Amino acid sequence: MNIKDDTENCLRIDESPEYTELKQEEEASTSGMSGDRPSRKAGRRVGRKSSKMDVRAKLERSRQSARECRARKKLRYQYLEDLVANREKAVFALRDELEMWKTLCREVDDGKVSTALKDQLLPDLDPVKAEPQD
């Protein structure tokens, strides 16, 4: 045998289907992170919906949840605005009443008692009204 015959034999072994299968299996086992696990095929898992539908459903649930959250937030702010408006009205009414009482107290301190105050505070002591009607 000469060198040429040996080279041809080597090429034939390298090109044989059994050798290429062994070589591919060896490359597959060393290319992965763990050598003892068989490689998985990319694609759908058995018994599961497609991930595209899962993502769409998840996005739709997220959108719906966001809509509901915004609606609750809007109602909460409306309630708080109404509450503040009512409290402001009450504050203004109390300020007006306080100012009225301050004015009446100043008048009493100055010795000026208005007839409206007398009528309001002492309605039973008015001599004209105190006379019985027969």
C-alpha atoms as one frame of an Amber mdcrd trajectory, in Angstrom:
protein
   0.000   0.000   0.000   1.134   3.403  -0.697   0.226   6.746   0.879  -2.365
   7.540  -1.742  -4.413   4.451  -0.890  -4.284   5.306   2.842  -5.525   8.826
   2.168  -8.438   7.552   0.100  -9.412   5.132   2.878  -9.391   7.951   5.430
 -11.598  10.070   3.248 -14.032   7.247   2.829 -14.273   6.727   6.606 -14.805
  10.465   7.181 -17.584  10.548   4.603 -19.431   7.475   5.832 -22.925   8.090
   7.335 -22.123   6.299  10.599 -19.110   8.513  11.191 -21.012  11.736  10.499
 -23.811  10.678  12.903 -21.293   9.918  15.642 -19.523  13.200  15.025 -22.822
  15.178  15.163 -23.868  13.485  18.414 -20.497  14.244  19.940 -20.717  17.919
  18.912 -24.299  18.177  20.238 -23.368  16.690  23.605 -20.361  18.972  24.089
 -22.048  22.138  22.786 -24.724  22.264  25.528 -24.334  23.459  29.122 -24.879
  20.037  30.628 -23.679  16.995  28.770 -26.042  14.473  30.357 -29.289  16.174
  29.249 -30.553  15.586  25.731 -30.956  18.716  23.669 -34.498  20.071  23.261
 -36.012  20.971  19.995 -37.147  24.549  19.597 -40.870  24.973  19.202 -44.127
  24.337  20.957 -44.311  22.352  24.141 -46.743  19.484  24.245 -49.972  20.286
  26.087 -49.470  24.055  26.113 -51.123  26.825  24.164 -48.983  28.819  21.860
 -47.027  31.485  23.642 -48.291  34.108  21.213 -51.847  33.631  22.471 -50.635
  33.683  26.081 -48.887  36.987  25.501 -51.941  38.481  23.821 -54.247  37.363
  26.619 -51.832  38.662  29.234 -51.598  42.022  27.475 -55.387  42.263  27.262
 -55.766  41.445  30.966 -53.149  44.051  31.756 -54.955  46.669  29.662 -58.285
  45.838  31.311 -56.721  46.053  34.753 -55.210  49.434  33.883 -58.604  50.693
  32.662 -60.261  49.612  35.897 -57.493  51.186  37.960 -57.874  54.503  36.140
 -61.655  54.404  36.645 -61.238  53.750  40.387 -58.676  56.536  40.617 -61.039
  58.941  38.821 -63.900  58.077  41.196 -61.651  58.455  44.229 -60.449  61.897
  43.093 -64.030  62.977  42.339 -65.131  61.866  45.812 -62.241  63.735  47.436
 -62.949  66.892  45.395 -66.606  66.805  46.470 -65.561  66.296  50.080 -63.178
  69.262  49.919 -65.837  71.465  48.294 -68.344  70.622  51.067 -65.754  71.337
  53.762 -64.879  74.659  52.142 -68.565  75.651  52.126 -68.794  74.774  55.808
 -65.655  76.792  56.572 -67.017  79.856  54.749 -70.353  79.564  56.570 -68.575
  79.333  59.932 -66.371  82.326  59.085 -69.451  84.381  58.219 -71.108  83.354
  61.470 -67.945  84.201  63.424 -67.760  87.611  61.784 -71.426  88.246  62.666
 -70.790  87.363  66.328 -67.679  89.570  66.413 -69.718  92.482  65.088 -72.473
  91.898  67.653 -69.901  91.690  70.470 -68.309  94.992  69.370 -71.717  96.644
  69.314 -72.493  95.356  72.808 -69.065  96.533  74.044 -69.703  99.990  72.583
 -73.128 100.103  74.196 -74.952 100.014  70.901 -77.460  97.240  70.983 -79.424
  96.949  67.799 -83.138  96.252  67.836 -82.555  93.149  65.711 -80.302  91.751
  68.421 -82.798  92.615  71.132 -85.588  90.915  69.157 -83.450  87.891  68.540
 -82.122  87.469  72.086 -85.020  88.723  74.161 -88.282  88.194  72.271 -90.388
  87.566  75.397 -89.348  90.755  77.226 -90.683  93.212  74.650 -93.462  95.224
  76.410 -95.633  95.528  73.318 -95.541  91.801  72.644 -95.815  90.901  76.367
 -99.372  92.340  76.679-101.946  89.620  76.360-104.512  89.991  73.618-108.091
  89.590  74.895
